[in-house]
Structure formats: C-alpha cells, structure tokens
Amino acid sequence: MPAATFDGPNLIIKLPSVEDYDAGKDLYSRWKDWVAESDNAKYPIAFETTGGDDIGGGQTIAPYFFCRNDKGWRIEMPNGNGEIVLTGNLFPRDASQSLFQQSPGFDAFLRQEVSSRSTVIGLPFVNLIPGLF
C-alpha cells in the first residue's frame, strides 16, 4: 500500500496514486514519521487522534483520526483517474471546511470506508451532578 506524502509549506497531504489507503497507517503514521524528519515540526499539526485504548478482554476503542483542515491542511487526490478507497475513521476537524481537493486535470473518485465499531460499557447513565440533565 502506498503512503501519503506531505508538503509542509502548502499544507498538502498528497495521495501518490489511485489505490487503497488506510487512514491510520498510510496517513497518520506516515505524518508522524514525516514530522520527525528534518525541521518538519515547524508546520502546523496535520492530525489529531483519539481511541485505540485497551479496555481489556482483547478489545480496544476504535481509533479516530481528525485531519486539521482548520489549520489549512488538505488531502489532495493523486494525478490519476479512478477510484481511491480510504479505510478508517478519518474526519475533518472542521466539518464546514473542505478536507479533500482534486488534482487539476484528473478525475479521481474517493470512497471512504469508516467503521461503525465502538465499544461502550453497558451500564446505565447516572447523573452525578444534579440539574445537569
């Protein structure tokens, strides 16, 4: 699977080819590697994450990745035509702003596959602060 590349000065996360991508491995983890290289930490953060916590019994909370489009980051489609499948819980930090952008002159179609898996404890809600709800 290909990994994304990063253009810090232009705040672009580039998908290099029309293929399948994993939000955790090919975007978030690759960004963490990129930040550690050279002086790339000077650019605004591109991702935040939550989840992945071990809750016992071999279960974890599903990971969620938030692209910091509110800081200007955008994910650019590859220079190619075809379908791209992006698997994983990837969301924009600011839902009112665009997260993806096309490469000029190409027609790439993006399909996101997010997980509906989450883990909750089956206990009833107890309001410990009177008047809160």
Rosetta blueprint (number, residue, H / E / L):
1 M L
2 P L
3 A L
4 A L
5 T E
6 F E
7 D E
8 G L
9 P L
10 N L
11 L L
12 I E
13 I E
14 K E
15 L L
16 P L
17 S L
18 V L
19 E L
20 D E
21 Y E
22 D E
23 A H
24 G H
25 K H
26 D H
27 L H
28 Y H
29 S H
30 R H
31 W H
32 K H
33 D H
34 W H
35 V H
36 A H
37 E L
38 S L
39 D L
40 N H
41 A H
42 K H
43 Y L
44 P L
45 I L
46 A L
47 F E
48 E E
49 T E
50 T E
51 G L
52 G L
53 D L
54 D E
55 I E
56 G E
57 G L
58 G L
59 Q E
60 T E
61 I L
62 A L
63 P L
64 Y E
65 F E
66 F E
67 C E
68 R L
69 N H
70 D H
71 K H
72 G L
73 W L
74 R E
75 I E
76 E E
77 M L
78 P L
79 N L
80 G L
81 N L
82 G E
83 E E
84 I E
85 V E
86 L E
87 T E
88 G L
89 N L
90 L E
91 F E
92 P E
93 R L
94 D L
95 A L
96 S L
97 Q L
98 S L
99 L L
100 F E
101 Q E
102 Q L
103 S L
104 P L
105 G L
106 F L
107 D L
108 A E
109 F E
110 L E
111 R E
112 Q E
113 E E
114 V L
115 S L
116 S L
117 R L
118 S L
119 T L
120 V L
121 I L
122 G L
123 L L
124 P L
125 F L
126 V L
127 N L
128 L L
129 I L
130 P L
131 G L
132 L L
133 F L
